[in-house]
Amino acid sequence: MDKRTKITSILRQIAEKPIDPAPDESLFESGLLDSFSIQDLMNALETEFGISIPDNDRRPMKFDSIERIEAYLKSRS
Amino acid sequence: MAYLRALGCYLPSRVVDNAEIASLVGVDPAWLLRATGIAQRRFASPEESVATLGALAAKDCLDTAAISGAEVGLILVSSGSSERRFPGPATEIAAALVPAGIAAGTPAIDLPLASAGSLFGLSLAASLCRDYRNVLVIGTEVMSRAVRLDPTGRDTAILFGDGAGACLVSAETGFARVVDSVIHSDGEFASALRLDLDGPLHMDGRTIILQAAPKIPRAILEVLDRNSAKAGEIGTFVMHQANLNLIARVAQSLGVPVSRFFCNVERYGNTSSASLLIAAAEWWRESGQRMEAPIVLAAFGAGLNWGALLAAPYTG
């Protein structure tokens, strides 16, 4: 499974519905993620990709779209 | 050695339910309850201020402690919603407590920290009581005047309420011994939660959750680890009452049932720095003013500031 597919799978689990956001679609403005599900996203990314996201990186804009999540994961690889 | 000697609180009499708030800000009351766990909050009357609320909570605490106000050597007052830039409410509260025996001239210090202020006050008091013997810590807020009660203030207006809490920290005796505390600050996210001089309250909820969710359990584990204690050994956790979701997530991170967390956010909403002491006061009274297992107090708020305090039962 490639990285984008994994991210989409995580987002579907958190949203608890079969969402299919465009890569550049805002996950917050579209209502796909709320204030609390973003913390679930952090936990899932840490588990799935074997990383620890430091507090200073925990900024909503870094995780506001699939493309931004991909960019963040790339910066950590 | 420092002890928690007594707790007290004061809540304004006006109950504001979700139907009233929802109609002002344009949301569904059922959604409001579901999203926040808050069913109602209290609003101060026009005649009340952070100082009058704080003085009533302090009086309640002193009455419960059954000591003369003259024995209080220092007053620490946390408030993020003070009506003016300076002086803060501390000296007004001290003056209002003179009839309760507080000596004129007793030093009174403001801690304008908002939500973590009471926890910081308790931590400071635990050290300062060596010099001042009995330190009265007060958290008092009129948050209803810091938010916009219209659709433009929807994200914050639904959360906050007014109230005050107080705790007497003593070098002499108490129902609990303060074992240890940790406090931390991080200005990197200072703009995410703030009340500018011309208001209203600004809160970037996503950033705050992303910071609070890991920092609170980490602080709790820090104070526990430092004292070779485990989360499972704690009888009750009393946390800043921000909302039920955050409290549940902290419980989950610590691996303890959420039932171990005392909650009253459904009745009072988020009363910022007052919430920790109001919750602690209600927990203490519901427990018959007795403790059988260690407790942890924890808070997080603007600054960012956060921390945790561990206290163990003390029977003298």
Interface residues (C-beta under 8 A of the other chain):
Chain A: F28 S35 F36 I38 Q39 M42 D55 N56 R58 R59 P60
Chain B: D186 E188 D204 G205 R206 T207 I208 I209 L210 Q211 A213 P214 K215 N245 L246 R249
